[in-house]
Amino acid sequence: MAQRISKSQKRKMQNPIIQFFKFLYLNIRILKIVAGGHGGTR
């Protein structure tokens, strides 16, 4: 982990609101994939 992280990137990573939205976005995508897959197979 010898990467250099800029201050703005560090702030984004530490920002809980951005983290929360990323988490929500991923959850919605996963739910869509799972729901779509199960709906298509049945």
Phi, psi and omega in degrees: 000058181263022181285146176267122181255127180286164183298320182295320179294320180296319180297320179297318181294326183273352182282115184294330181293315179296318178300318181297316181293322177299317180297314179299313182301315179296318180299316181296318179297315181296316180299318180297317181295314182294313181297316180296318180295314182289323179294324182287327184282336183262000000 
